[in-house]
Amino acid sequence: MLRPVRVGEPVAPILTLADAKAACNVELDHQDELIGNLVRAAASHLDGYSGILGRCMVTQTWRYGFSSLAGRIALVMPDAQSIVAATYRDPNGAGQTIVPELFRIEEEAAGAVLTYVGASLGVERVAYPFSIDIKFGYGVAAQVPEVLRTACRLMVAHWFNQLMLGNAEALQAPPAMAEGMIAPFRWRSI
């Protein structure tokens, strides 16, 4: 399996601008761009395969590459929702579509598992011929556990306050309180 690549952005930001501004105690609009950037930075730090959570918060689509569809395939992220698209390269190198209904996704204690239930496609000799786009995440922002949204608010407020104080060194990591809040949701250690 190849490392997954995000091909569909989250359906919405983890925090609204109004929510983030309230966390930063900002009422005027002159810091909107900065605060919006901090919301995206907090989400990027936490979210997806490369984030420290190792899982998606708000629904987004990730592409996986597989050399084979044999057996049960453990996915590297939990909270798989559905197959968006599936394609493969036939022995002549032409792209072919596989209907998503030929896959089953199950959430198990060890994470999401993908199973292909269709007939053999006869492409065993091509390296990584299968490309499958899968939606992951809790759903919309309101469906993300509130503790994760609160951790994002703390991160944004902490980073904003440190920038206002001119303390760029404090931007290296989230505050300890936020780290403690997200710890139970980490899927893998980085």
Sequence and secondary structure as in RCSB ss.txt:
>XXXX:A:sequence
MLRPVRVGEPVAPILTLADAKAACNVELDHQDELIGNLVRAAASHLDGYSGILGRCMVTQTWRYGFSSLAGRIAL
VMPDAQSIVAATYRDPNGAGQTIVPELFRIEEEAAGAVLTYVGASLGVERVAYPFSIDIKFGYGVAAQVPEVLRT
ACRLMVAHWFNQLMLGNAEALQAPPAMAEGMIAPFRWRSI
>XXXX:A:secstr
    EEEE  SS SS HHHHHHHHT  SSTTHHHHHHHHHHHHHHHSTTTSTTSS SB EEEEEEES   SEEE 
SSS EEEEEEEEEE TTS EEE  GGGEEEEEETTEEEEEE S     TTSSS EEEEEEESSBSGGGS HHHHH
HHHHHHHHHHHHHHTT GGGGSS  HHHHHHHGGG SS  
